[in-house]
């Protein structure tokens, strides 16, 4: 009997093929095979029904034909794309094509959370049909995103700048970043002071902080008020008023879900959200260990919002904990973690396939990135099934008339789950402060030193990738599987910059957010976006009709859209006014305009006055002109590889470049080098400039003529796992797409 099993990613083919025997043929759709058309909206409303038009994705005709041909000669067909909404619609589209040559009875839908022999065989033994409510939920999300992006973006080009795009979820994420930036700009720094006392008890010293004056908290707003307190404290008698000893437990952390993995990977091993998902995908699909021809799946499915572990995983973890660290680290019963509000709970938590496979066991066979991320997942899964950590906590209260000093010491007495997993700093609230063990109540202390400290209130911190994911999750915006795309999109569009691992909105991002917030207050409202996510979940669960949700959204959105099209700015691009008088005509104020190279100051009297200038925006949001100077090349700390002289930043006919300051004696020019070798000769791939723009080419030219006349994303194709880069293209409507350059793959990822 001939059988066909169809997966989403070609990376799974080898891993699955070794489990299911020679009567199975395993093929891949290489991602989506159909989508909305690229040159048309593809959505029509007819008689209060939504009609969605799908077209075959470019270069997927051969993939479809090969699958249909194989299906025609098969007795049974198993559709096995990923177990999520995207995977469900891929399976549905594949079934539509296969239905042309095979009866419905032959076609089955199967899903599995891990790529192991038992999981695959169990899925085949218990087939089902396409989950149409899940398909409807994916369609609803796609239509909502299409309406916002397709209808709003062209208006933004006219009003702001060409190439811009709006996104139903990405614009709300950008708004969160911009709102934080406005909070920082509007923050008023305030001074305050604190007083620490150093006390002597026997031969031991310890510090305590002034917390209360009388019954009120100690408030020291300035140096003058602090000095008065210091004088009053000098000749006081200090007494230990009370000592409170107690034991405090810290419970183990839940196993990873997608968002917590992304946050921990950023905080602990410095991975971007995108990198975390790329590495996790490869571990899920299978990595060759001892046998290069036999890849082994290392972790379960990495897109999940559930902290649930299977009984097999719990048993494996408990057995490992008892054998490795002893029964004192093993709770009497397994630990279970409550379902997060709004969680779909479709798949179990992210965990190792085999708890017995330690990170050290795979270290010599895998990359450092895989080793680091696997170590994180493995240790967290084990820690989730261990006993709590125990701290001995002692609080000492010191009195001197109306003044109260306090200090709390904490000592770890039993590490529990911390034996396996070290907490992040922001999660670890215990501070190890050792206090004298022989302290006794009502005994006197000697004040050795009093230390005043000046402080200033700090504005809220800008978001990092980890903290933004945490905020998106907290507000219910997006879903774990979408966070990486959201963060990548707002960066690739130049709406934000990532400086010192913190997001700062650009002027473009701020203007775009302001414009969208005024025109579309509903879709820019985080609460509305979060509610929409819950409604999409209801569609997936069969509790809400797809078209009912879409029509309600469209009826409201269409009104805002019409108002936005005809708003007062008309065909003129929006500018930001300033109170800076033009230094050239001295008649008009300067405004901030958007150009191809970014924001700049220009005279509002243009075209009569053509004055322009660069500017910088201060922390408080104020604008300052950057005075024009003679273009003196900027010397850099970087040293020339050839002559060891300093490098310098230069302006050339094709833009900015970095070259040796020893020119003309040394003609070395720094070139950007790709992180992958030339496919032809294994030489270095460097970026070069010509009058048509920039391109990537082999450094061994003219001996090797390999070149890439396109922007590239230096990341491996997740579908074929063979191309080390993706072609990056921006369409006329500002939509960014990444395409695998391999003709056998040609996977397209829209951003």
C-alpha positions as CSV (number, residue, x, y, z in Angstrom):
1,X,0.0,0.0,0.0
2,X,1.4,3.4,-1.1
3,X,1.1,6.2,1.4
4,X,1.9,9.9,1.2
5,X,2.7,12.1,4.2
6,X,2.9,15.9,3.5
7,X,4.7,18.2,5.9
8,X,5.2,22.0,5.9
9,X,9.0,22.2,6.1
10,X,11.5,20.1,4.1
11,X,13.7,20.1,7.2
12,X,11.4,17.5,8.7
13,X,11.6,15.0,5.8
14,X,14.7,13.1,6.9
15,X,13.7,13.0,10.6
16,X,10.2,11.6,9.9
17,X,11.2,9.3,7.0
18,X,13.3,7.1,9.3
19,X,10.3,6.4,11.6
20,X,7.6,5.4,9.2
21,X,8.9,2.8,6.7
22,X,9.4,2.5,3.0
23,X,5.7,2.3,2.1
24,X,5.5,6.0,3.0
25,X,6.7,8.9,0.8
26,X,7.3,12.1,2.7
27,X,7.0,15.4,0.8
28,X,6.9,19.1,1.8
29,X,4.8,22.1,0.8
30,X,7.8,24.3,1.6
31,X,5.5,26.6,3.6
32,X,2.3,28.2,2.2
33,X,1.3,27.2,-1.3
34,X,-1.5,29.8,-1.7
35,X,-2.2,33.3,-0.4
36,X,-4.1,36.5,-1.3
37,X,-3.1,38.0,-4.6
38,X,-0.2,40.4,-4.7
39,X,-1.8,42.9,-7.1
40,X,-5.3,42.9,-5.8
41,X,-7.1,43.1,-2.4
42,X,-8.5,39.6,-2.9
43,X,-11.4,40.2,-0.5
44,X,-15.0,40.9,-1.5
45,X,-18.2,41.5,0.6
46,X,-21.2,39.8,-1.1
47,X,-24.6,39.6,0.6
48,X,-23.1,40.0,4.1
49,X,-20.6,37.3,3.3
50,X,-16.8,37.5,3.0
51,X,-15.4,36.0,-0.3
52,X,-11.7,35.4,-0.1
53,X,-9.7,35.0,-3.4
54,X,-6.6,32.8,-3.2
55,X,-3.9,32.5,-5.8
56,X,-0.9,30.2,-6.1
57,X,2.2,31.7,-4.6
58,X,4.9,32.4,-7.2
59,X,7.1,29.4,-8.0
60,X,4.8,27.0,-6.1
61,X,3.2,25.5,-9.2
62,X,5.9,22.7,-9.4
63,X,5.5,22.0,-5.7
64,X,1.7,21.6,-6.1
65,X,2.0,19.5,-9.2
66,X,4.5,17.1,-7.6
67,X,2.3,16.7,-4.5
68,X,-0.8,16.1,-6.7
69,X,1.0,13.6,-8.8
70,X,2.2,11.7,-5.8
71,X,-1.3,11.8,-4.2
72,X,-2.8,10.4,-7.4
73,X,-0.7,7.2,-7.0
74,X,-1.3,6.9,-3.2
75,X,-3.8,4.8,-1.3
76,X,-3.7,7.1,1.7
77,X,-2.7,10.8,2.1
78,X,-1.7,12.2,5.5
79,X,-1.6,16.0,5.8
80,X,0.9,16.9,8.5
81,X,1.8,20.6,8.4
82,X,2.5,22.3,11.8
83,X,-0.1,22.0,14.5
84,X,-1.2,25.7,14.5
85,X,-3.6,27.9,12.5
86,X,-1.0,28.6,9.7
87,X,-0.4,24.9,9.4
88,X,-4.1,24.2,9.3
89,X,-4.7,26.4,6.3
90,X,-1.6,25.0,4.5
91,X,-3.2,21.5,5.0
92,X,-6.6,22.9,3.7
93,X,-5.0,24.4,0.6
94,X,-3.1,21.1,0.0
95,X,-6.3,19.1,0.4
96,X,-8.1,21.4,-2.2
97,X,-5.5,20.5,-4.8
98,X,-5.4,16.8,-3.9
99,X,-9.2,16.6,-4.0
100,X,-8.8,16.9,-7.8
101,X,-7.2,13.5,-8.0
102,X,-8.2,11.7,-4.8
103,X,-11.4,11.0,-2.9
104,X,-12.1,12.7,0.5
105,X,-11.9,9.3,2.3
106,X,-8.2,8.9,1.4
107,X,-7.2,12.2,2.9
108,X,-6.4,12.6,6.6
109,X,-5.2,15.4,8.8
110,X,-2.6,14.5,11.5
111,X,-0.8,16.6,14.0
112,X,2.1,15.9,16.5
113,X,3.8,18.1,19.1
114,X,7.2,16.3,18.8
115,X,9.0,14.6,16.0
116,X,9.6,11.2,17.6
117,X,8.7,7.7,16.4
118,X,6.0,7.2,19.0
119,X,4.4,10.6,18.3
120,X,4.4,10.1,14.5
121,X,3.0,6.6,14.6
122,X,0.4,7.6,17.1
123,X,-0.7,10.5,14.9
124,X,-1.0,8.2,11.9
125,X,-3.0,5.7,13.9
126,X,-5.5,8.4,15.0
127,X,-6.1,10.6,12.0
128,X,-8.8,13.3,11.8
129,X,-10.0,15.8,9.3
130,X,-9.2,19.5,8.6
131,X,-10.1,21.7,11.6
132,X,-12.3,24.2,9.7
133,X,-12.8,26.6,12.7
134,X,-9.0,26.9,12.9
135,X,-8.9,27.6,9.2
136,X,-11.6,30.3,9.6
137,X,-9.5,31.9,12.5
138,X,-6.4,32.1,10.2
139,X,-8.5,33.5,7.4
140,X,-10.0,36.1,9.7
141,X,-6.6,37.3,10.9
142,X,-5.3,37.4,7.3
143,X,-8.3,39.4,6.1
144,X,-8.0,41.9,9.1
145,X,-4.3,42.4,8.5
146,X,-4.9,42.7,4.7
147,X,-7.6,45.4,5.1
148,X,-5.4,47.5,7.4
149,X,-2.2,47.2,5.4
150,X,-3.7,47.3,1.9
151,X,-6.2,50.2,2.5
152,X,-4.2,52.4,4.9
153,X,-0.7,52.2,3.4
154,X,-1.3,54.1,0.1
155,X,-2.8,57.0,2.1
156,X,0.3,57.1,4.2
157,X,2.5,57.4,1.1
158,X,0.6,60.5,0.1
159,X,0.4,62.1,3.5
160,X,3.8,61.2,5.0
161,X,6.3,59.3,2.8
162,X,6.4,56.6,0.2
163,X,7.0,53.0,1.1
164,X,5.3,53.2,4.5
165,X,3.0,50.5,5.8
166,X,0.4,50.1,8.6
167,X,-0.2,46.9,10.4
168,X,-3.1,46.0,12.6
169,X,-0.8,44.6,15.3
170,X,2.6,46.0,14.4
171,X,1.3,49.6,14.6
172,X,0.0,49.0,18.1
173,X,3.4,47.5,19.2
174,X,5.0,50.7,17.7
175,X,2.5,52.8,19.6
176,X,3.7,51.2,22.9
177,X,7.3,52.1,22.1
178,X,6.3,55.7,21.1
179,X,4.2,56.1,24.2
180,X,7.2,55.1,26.4
181,X,9.3,57.6,24.5
182,X,6.9,60.4,25.2
183,X,6.9,59.4,28.9
184,X,10.7,59.7,28.9
185,X,10.7,63.1,27.1
186,X,8.1,64.4,29.5
187,X,9.7,63.0,32.6
188,X,10.7,65.6,35.2
189,X,13.8,64.6,37.2
190,X,13.5,65.1,40.9
191,X,16.1,65.0,43.6
192,X,15.9,62.9,46.8
193,X,18.2,61.7,49.5
194,X,18.7,58.6,51.6
195,X,20.6,57.9,54.8
196,X,22.5,54.7,55.6
197,X,23.9,53.9,59.0
198,X,26.9,51.6,59.6
199,X,26.5,49.9,63.0
200,X,28.9,47.9,65.2
201,X,27.7,44.9,67.2
202,X,30.6,43.2,69.0
203,X,33.2,42.8,66.2
204,X,30.6,42.7,63.4
205,X,29.5,45.6,61.1
206,X,26.3,45.9,59.2
207,X,24.3,48.6,57.4
208,X,20.7,49.7,57.8
209,X,18.7,52.4,56.1
210,X,16.6,55.2,57.7
211,X,13.0,54.3,56.8
212,X,10.8,56.3,59.2
213,X,10.8,59.5,61.1
214,X,8.1,59.1,63.8
215,X,5.3,57.2,62.2
216,X,5.8,58.7,58.7
217,X,8.2,57.4,55.9
218,X,11.5,59.3,55.8
219,X,11.3,61.8,53.0
220,X,14.5,63.7,52.3
221,X,13.9,66.0,49.3
222,X,17.2,67.9,49.3
223,X,20.6,68.3,50.9
224,X,19.5,71.0,53.3
225,X,16.8,68.9,55.0
226,X,19.2,65.9,55.0
227,X,21.9,67.8,56.8
228,X,19.5,68.7,59.6
229,X,18.7,65.1,60.1
230,X,22.3,64.1,60.1
231,X,23.1,66.6,62.9
232,X,20.2,65.2,64.9
233,X,21.4,61.6,64.5
234,X,24.9,62.2,65.7
235,X,24.4,61.9,69.5
236,X,21.5,59.4,69.6
237,X,21.4,56.1,71.4
238,X,20.7,53.2,69.0
239,X,18.8,50.1,70.2
240,X,17.8,46.9,68.5
241,X,14.0,47.3,68.7
242,X,13.0,43.9,67.1
243,X,14.3,40.9,65.2
244,X,12.0,38.9,63.0
245,X,13.3,35.6,61.7
246,X,11.3,33.6,59.2
247,X,11.7,31.1,56.4
248,X,10.7,32.1,52.9
249,X,10.2,29.7,50.0
250,X,10.5,30.5,46.3
251,X,8.5,28.2,44.1
252,X,9.9,26.7,40.9
253,X,9.2,28.4,37.5
254,X,6.9,27.0,34.9
255,X,8.4,25.3,31.8
256,X,8.8,27.6,28.8
257,X,6.1,28.9,26.5
258,X,7.1,30.8,23.4
259,X,7.1,34.3,25.0
260,X,9.0,33.3,28.2
261,X,11.6,31.4,26.1
262,X,12.1,34.5,24.0
263,X,12.5,36.7,27.1
264,X,14.9,34.3,28.9
265,X,17.0,33.8,25.7
266,X,17.3,37.6,25.4
267,X,18.2,38.1,29.0
268,X,20.4,35.1,29.6
269,X,22.2,34.3,26.3
270,X,21.7,37.5,24.3
271,X,19.6,36.1,21.5
272,X,17.2,38.3,19.6
273,X,13.6,37.1,19.4
274,X,14.1,36.2,15.7
275,X,17.3,34.2,16.4
276,X,15.6,32.3,19.3
277,X,12.8,31.1,17.0
278,X,15.2,30.2,14.2
279,X,17.3,28.1,16.4
280,X,14.3,26.5,18.1
281,X,12.8,25.6,14.7
282,X,15.9,23.7,13.7
283,X,15.9,21.8,17.0
284,X,12.2,20.9,16.6
285,X,12.8,19.6,13.0
286,X,15.9,17.6,13.9
287,X,19.6,18.0,14.3
288,X,22.2,15.3,13.2
289,X,24.2,14.1,16.3
290,X,26.4,11.0,16.1
291,X,25.0,10.0,12.7
292,X,25.1,12.9,10.2
293,X,22.5,11.1,8.0
294,X,20.0,10.6,10.9
295,X,18.7,13.9,12.4
296,X,17.1,13.8,15.8
297,X,14.5,16.2,17.1
298,X,15.6,17.8,20.3
299,X,12.6,19.8,21.5
300,X,8.8,19.8,21.2
301,X,6.9,22.4,19.1
302,X,8.1,25.9,19.9
303,X,4.9,27.9,19.3
304,X,2.8,27.4,22.3
305,X,1.1,29.3,25.1
306,X,0.7,26.3,27.4
307,X,2.7,25.4,30.5
308,X,1.3,21.9,30.5
309,X,3.8,18.9,30.3
310,X,2.8,15.4,29.1
311,X,2.8,12.6,31.7
312,X,5.7,11.1,29.8
313,X,7.7,14.3,30.2
314,X,6.9,14.6,33.9
315,X,7.9,11.0,34.5
316,X,11.1,11.5,32.7
317,X,12.0,14.7,34.6
318,X,11.2,13.1,38.0
319,X,13.3,10.1,37.3
320,X,16.2,12.2,36.2
321,X,16.0,14.6,39.2
322,X,15.9,11.7,41.7
323,X,18.8,9.9,40.1
324,X,20.9,13.0,39.6
325,X,20.3,15.2,42.7
326,X,18.4,12.9,45.1
327,X,14.9,12.8,46.5
328,X,15.2,16.0,48.5
329,X,15.0,17.8,45.1
330,X,11.9,15.9,44.1
331,X,8.4,17.0,45.3
332,X,6.1,14.3,46.5
333,X,3.7,15.1,43.7
334,X,4.4,16.5,40.2
335,X,4.1,20.3,39.9
336,X,1.3,21.7,37.7
337,X,0.9,25.3,36.5
338,X,-2.3,27.0,35.9
339,X,-3.6,27.9,32.5
340,X,-2.8,31.5,31.5
341,X,-5.9,33.7,30.8
342,X,-6.5,33.7,27.1
343,X,-4.1,30.8,26.4
344,X,-5.2,28.4,23.7
345,X,-3.5,25.5,25.4
346,X,-3.4,23.5,22.2
347,X,0.2,22.1,22.7
348,X,2.3,21.3,25.7
349,X,5.1,23.5,26.9
350,X,8.5,23.7,25.2
351,X,10.6,20.9,26.6
352,X,13.4,18.4,25.5
353,X,12.1,15.3,23.8
354,X,14.3,13.2,26.1
355,X,15.1,14.6,29.6
356,X,18.0,12.1,29.8
357,X,19.8,13.9,26.9
358,X,21.9,16.4,28.7
359,X,23.3,19.5,27.0
360,X,26.8,18.2,27.4
361,X,25.8,15.1,25.5
362,X,25.1,17.1,22.3
363,X,27.7,19.9,22.8
364,X,30.4,18.3,20.4
365,X,27.8,17.7,17.6
366,X,25.9,21.0,17.4
367,X,26.6,24.7,17.1
368,X,27.1,26.9,20.1
369,X,23.7,28.6,19.5
370,X,21.9,25.2,19.6
371,X,23.8,24.2,22.7
372,X,23.0,27.4,24.6
373,X,19.3,27.3,23.7
374,X,18.9,23.6,24.4
375,X,20.6,24.1,27.8
376,X,18.1,26.8,28.6
377,X,15.1,24.7,27.7
378,X,16.4,21.5,29.3
379,X,17.3,23.2,32.6
380,X,14.0,25.1,32.8
381,X,11.9,22.0,32.1
382,X,13.7,20.1,34.9
383,X,13.5,23.0,37.3
384,X,9.7,23.1,36.8
385,X,9.4,19.7,38.4
386,X,11.7,20.3,41.4
387,X,11.2,21.5,45.0
388,X,11.1,25.2,46.1
389,X,14.2,27.1,47.1
390,X,14.3,28.1,50.8
391,X,15.7,31.3,52.2
392,X,16.3,32.2,55.9
393,X,15.2,35.8,56.2
394,X,15.9,38.1,59.1
395,X,14.6,41.7,59.5
396,X,16.3,43.9,62.1
397,X,14.6,47.1,63.3
398,X,16.8,49.8,65.0
399,X,15.3,52.7,66.9
400,X,16.8,56.0,68.0
401,X,14.1,58.2,69.5
402,X,11.8,59.1,66.6
403,X,14.2,57.6,64.0
404,X,13.8,54.0,62.6
405,X,16.4,52.1,60.6
406,X,15.7,48.8,59.0
407,X,17.7,46.0,57.2
408,X,16.5,42.7,55.9
409,X,19.1,39.9,55.5
410,X,18.4,36.9,53.3
411,X,20.4,33.7,53.0
412,X,19.8,30.8,50.7
413,X,19.6,27.6,52.9
414,X,18.4,25.1,50.3
415,X,18.7,25.7,46.5
416,X,15.9,23.4,45.4
417,X,15.0,24.2,41.7
418,X,17.9,26.7,41.6
419,X,20.2,23.7,41.4
420,X,19.0,23.3,37.7
421,X,17.9,26.8,36.7
422,X,19.4,30.2,37.6
423,X,16.8,33.0,37.7
424,X,17.1,36.2,35.8
425,X,18.1,39.2,37.8
426,X,14.6,40.8,37.5
427,X,13.0,37.5,38.7
428,X,15.5,37.0,41.6
429,X,14.3,39.4,44.3
430,X,16.3,37.9,47.1
431,X,19.4,39.8,48.0
432,X,22.0,37.9,50.0
433,X,22.8,40.2,53.0
434,X,24.5,38.5,55.9
435,X,23.7,39.8,59.4
436,X,25.4,38.9,62.6
437,X,24.0,35.6,63.9
438,X,24.2,36.6,67.6
439,X,22.1,39.8,67.4
440,X,19.7,40.2,70.3
441,X,16.7,42.4,70.8
442,X,16.9,45.4,73.1
443,X,20.7,45.6,73.0
444,X,22.5,48.8,72.1
445,X,24.4,49.4,68.9
446,X,27.3,51.8,68.2
447,X,26.8,54.1,65.2
448,X,30.2,54.0,63.4
449,X,29.3,56.0,60.3
450,X,26.4,57.8,58.8
451,X,26.3,58.1,55.0
452,X,24.0,60.4,53.1
453,X,23.4,59.6,49.5
454,X,22.0,61.9,46.8
455,X,19.6,60.3,44.2
456,X,17.6,61.4,41.2
457,X,14.4,59.8,40.0
458,X,14.9,58.0,36.7
459,X,12.6,58.0,33.7
460,X,11.1,54.7,32.7
461,X,13.4,52.5,30.7
462,X,13.0,52.1,26.9
463,X,11.8,48.6,25.9
464,X,14.3,45.9,25.1
465,X,13.2,43.0,22.9
466,X,12.5,40.9,26.0
467,X,10.6,43.6,27.9
468,X,8.5,44.5,24.8
469,X,7.5,40.8,24.3
470,X,6.6,40.8,28.0
471,X,4.5,43.9,27.6
472,X,2.8,42.6,24.4
473,X,1.9,39.4,26.2
474,X,0.7,41.3,29.3
475,X,-1.6,43.4,27.2
476,X,-2.8,40.4,25.1
477,X,-1.5,41.9,21.8
478,X,-0.5,39.4,19.1
479,X,0.3,35.8,19.8
480,X,3.6,34.1,20.7
481,X,4.0,33.0,17.1
482,X,3.8,36.6,15.8
483,X,6.2,38.4,18.2
484,X,9.3,37.7,16.1
485,X,7.6,39.1,13.0
486,X,6.3,42.2,14.8
487,X,9.7,43.1,16.1
488,X,11.4,42.4,12.8
489,X,8.9,44.5,10.8
490,X,9.1,47.7,12.9
491,X,12.9,47.6,12.7
492,X,13.1,46.8,8.9
493,X,10.7,49.7,8.2
494,X,13.0,52.1,10.1
495,X,10.2,53.0,12.5
496,X,12.5,52.2,15.4
497,X,16.2,51.7,16.0
498,X,17.7,49.2,18.4
499,X,20.5,51.0,20.3
500,X,22.2,49.4,23.2
501,X,19.6,46.7,23.0
502,X,16.8,49.2,23.6
503,X,14.1,50.4,21.1
504,X,14.0,54.1,20.3
505,X,11.3,55.3,17.8
506,X,12.6,57.3,14.9
507,X,10.9,60.6,13.9
508,X,9.2,58.6,11.2
509,X,7.9,56.1,13.7
510,X,6.6,58.9,16.0
511,X,4.9,60.7,13.1
512,X,3.3,57.6,11.8
513,X,2.0,56.6,15.2
514,X,0.5,60.0,15.8
515,X,-1.2,60.0,12.4
516,X,-2.6,56.6,12.8
517,X,-3.7,57.2,16.4
518,X,-5.7,60.3,15.3
519,X,-7.2,58.6,12.2
520,X,-7.9,55.1,13.6
521,X,-8.3,55.4,17.4
522,X,-10.1,52.0,17.6
523,X,-7.5,49.8,15.8
524,X,-4.7,51.7,17.6
525,X,-6.2,50.9,21.0
526,X,-4.3,48.1,22.7
527,X,-7.4,46.9,24.5
528,X,-9.3,46.6,21.2
529,X,-6.5,44.7,19.6
530,X,-6.3,42.4,22.6
531,X,-10.1,41.8,22.5
532,X,-9.7,41.0,18.8
533,X,-7.2,38.3,19.6
534,X,-9.7,36.7,22.0
535,X,-12.4,36.8,19.3
536,X,-10.0,35.1,16.9
537,X,-9.6,32.4,19.5
538,X,-13.4,32.1,19.7
539,X,-13.5,31.5,15.9
540,X,-10.9,28.8,16.2
541,X,-12.9,27.1,19.0
542,X,-16.1,27.3,16.9
543,X,-17.8,29.8,19.2
544,X,-17.9,32.8,16.9
545,X,-18.7,33.1,13.2
546,X,-15.8,34.4,11.0
547,X,-17.9,36.7,8.8
548,X,-19.7,38.2,11.8
549,X,-16.5,39.4,13.3
550,X,-15.1,40.6,10.0
551,X,-18.2,42.6,9.0
552,X,-18.4,44.3,12.4
553,X,-14.8,45.3,12.0
554,X,-15.2,46.5,8.4
555,X,-18.3,48.6,9.1
556,X,-16.4,50.6,11.7
557,X,-13.1,50.7,9.9
558,X,-14.5,51.9,6.6
559,X,-15.8,55.1,8.2
560,X,-12.4,55.9,9.7
561,X,-10.8,55.1,6.4
562,X,-13.1,57.4,4.4
563,X,-12.4,60.2,6.9
564,X,-8.7,59.6,6.7
565,X,-8.7,59.7,2.9
566,X,-10.4,63.1,2.9
567,X,-8.8,64.7,5.9
568,X,-7.5,68.2,5.8
569,X,-3.9,67.4,4.8
570,X,-5.1,66.5,1.3
571,X,-2.2,65.7,-0.9
572,X,0.3,67.6,1.2
573,X,2.7,65.6,3.3
574,X,2.5,66.1,7.0
575,X,5.3,68.1,8.6
576,X,6.2,68.8,12.2
577,X,6.3,72.5,13.1
578,X,9.1,74.0,15.3
579,X,9.6,77.4,16.9
580,X,13.0,77.8,15.3
581,X,13.3,80.8,13.0
582,X,14.9,80.1,9.6
583,X,18.5,81.3,9.8
584,X,18.6,82.1,6.1
585,X,15.4,84.1,5.3
586,X,14.6,85.0,8.9
587,X,10.9,85.2,8.0
588,X,9.5,81.7,8.5
589,X,9.9,79.0,11.1
590,X,11.6,75.7,10.3
591,X,9.6,72.5,10.0
592,X,10.7,68.8,10.2
593,X,10.3,67.1,6.8
594,X,10.8,63.5,5.8
595,X,13.1,62.7,2.9
596,X,14.6,59.6,1.4
597,X,17.6,59.7,3.8
598,X,15.4,60.4,6.9
599,X,14.2,63.5,8.7
600,X,15.7,67.0,8.2
601,X,14.9,70.7,9.0
602,X,13.6,72.8,6.1
603,X,12.1,76.3,5.8
604,X,8.3,76.4,5.9
605,X,8.7,79.1,3.2
606,X,9.8,76.6,0.6
607,X,10.2,76.9,-2.4
608,X,10.9,80.6,-1.9
609,X,13.5,79.7,0.7
610,X,15.4,76.4,0.2
611,X,17.3,76.3,3.5
612,X,17.8,72.8,5.0
613,X,19.8,71.6,8.0
614,X,20.4,68.4,10.0
615,X,19.1,68.4,13.5
616,X,19.3,66.3,16.7
617,X,16.5,65.7,19.2
618,X,17.4,66.0,22.9
619,X,16.1,63.6,25.6
620,X,13.3,66.1,26.4
621,X,12.2,66.1,22.8
622,X,13.5,69.6,22.0
623,X,15.1,70.2,18.6
624,X,18.6,71.6,18.0
625,X,20.2,72.5,14.7
626,X,23.4,70.7,13.9
627,X,25.6,73.5,12.5
628,X,27.1,72.9,9.1
629,X,30.9,72.6,9.2
630,X,33.5,71.8,6.7
631,X,33.3,68.1,5.9
632,X,36.2,66.8,7.9
633,X,36.4,63.1,7.8
634,X,35.7,61.5,11.2
635,X,38.6,59.5,12.6
636,X,37.5,56.2,14.2
637,X,39.0,54.1,16.9
638,X,39.1,51.3,14.4
639,X,42.6,50.5,13.0
640,X,43.5,49.7,9.4
641,X,44.1,46.0,8.8
642,X,47.0,46.8,6.4
643,X,49.0,49.7,7.8
644,X,47.6,50.0,11.3
645,X,46.7,53.7,10.9
646,X,43.3,54.9,12.1
647,X,40.3,54.4,9.9
648,X,38.0,57.4,9.0
649,X,34.5,57.9,7.8
650,X,34.2,59.4,4.3
651,X,31.5,60.6,1.9
652,X,31.8,59.4,-1.7
653,X,29.7,59.6,-4.8
654,X,27.8,56.4,-3.8
655,X,27.4,57.4,-0.1
656,X,29.2,57.0,3.1
657,X,32.1,54.5,3.5
658,X,35.0,53.8,5.8
659,X,38.6,54.0,4.5
660,X,42.2,54.2,5.8
661,X,43.4,57.7,6.9
662,X,46.8,56.9,5.4
663,X,45.4,57.4,1.8
664,X,47.0,57.7,-0.8
665,X,49.8,55.6,0.6
666,X,47.3,53.1,1.8
667,X,44.2,52.5,-0.3
668,X,42.4,50.1,2.1
669,X,38.6,50.5,2.1
670,X,36.5,48.6,4.6
671,X,33.8,46.4,3.1
672,X,30.8,44.8,4.8
673,X,31.3,41.0,4.8
674,X,28.5,38.5,4.7
675,X,28.4,35.8,7.4
676,X,28.4,33.0,4.8
677,X,31.0,32.0,2.2
678,X,30.7,32.2,-1.5
679,X,28.6,29.2,-2.8
680,X,31.0,28.8,-5.8
681,X,34.5,29.2,-4.4
682,X,34.0,29.5,-0.6
683,X,35.6,33.0,-0.7
684,X,34.3,36.0,1.2
685,X,31.1,37.7,0.1
686,X,31.5,41.5,0.4
687,X,29.2,44.5,-0.3
688,X,30.2,46.8,-3.1
689,X,28.9,50.1,-4.5
690,X,28.2,51.1,-8.1
691,X,26.1,53.7,-9.8
692,X,23.1,51.5,-9.7
693,X,23.3,51.1,-5.9
694,X,24.9,48.4,-3.8
695,X,25.3,44.7,-4.4
696,X,27.0,41.7,-2.9
697,X,29.8,39.9,-4.7
698,X,32.7,37.4,-4.2
699,X,35.9,39.0,-3.1
700,X,37.8,36.8,-5.6
701,X,36.4,38.6,-8.6
702,X,37.2,38.4,-11.5
703,X,38.2,34.8,-10.9
704,X,34.8,34.2,-9.4
705,X,31.8,36.2,-10.7
706,X,29.2,35.2,-8.0
707,X,27.1,38.2,-7.2
708,X,23.7,39.1,-5.6
709,X,22.0,42.2,-6.9
710,X,19.6,42.6,-4.1
711,X,19.3,43.4,-0.4
712,X,19.8,40.3,1.6
713,X,18.7,39.0,5.0
714,X,21.7,37.1,6.4
715,X,19.7,34.2,7.9
716,X,19.2,30.6,6.8
717,X,16.0,29.7,5.0
718,X,13.8,27.9,7.5
719,X,12.1,25.8,4.9
720,X,14.9,24.2,2.9
721,X,17.6,24.8,5.5
722,X,20.1,25.0,2.7
723,X,20.4,28.7,1.6
724,X,22.4,30.8,4.1
725,X,20.6,34.0,3.0
726,X,17.3,35.3,1.8
727,X,16.6,37.9,-0.9
728,X,15.0,41.0,0.6
729,X,12.6,43.0,-1.6
730,X,10.4,46.0,-0.9
731,X,7.4,46.4,-3.2
732,X,5.9,49.7,-4.3
733,X,3.3,49.5,-1.5
734,X,6.2,49.2,1.0
735,X,5.7,45.5,1.7
736,X,8.9,43.7,2.6
737,X,9.3,40.1,1.5
738,X,12.1,37.6,2.0
739,X,12.6,35.0,-0.7
740,X,14.8,31.9,-0.8
741,X,17.2,32.2,-3.8
742,X,17.1,28.4,-4.5
743,X,14.9,27.6,-7.4
744,X,13.9,24.3,-5.8
745,X,12.6,26.2,-2.8
746,X,11.7,29.9,-3.5
747,X,10.0,30.2,-0.2
748,X,8.4,33.7,0.2
749,X,7.9,35.2,3.6
750,X,5.9,38.4,3.7
751,X,6.6,40.8,6.6
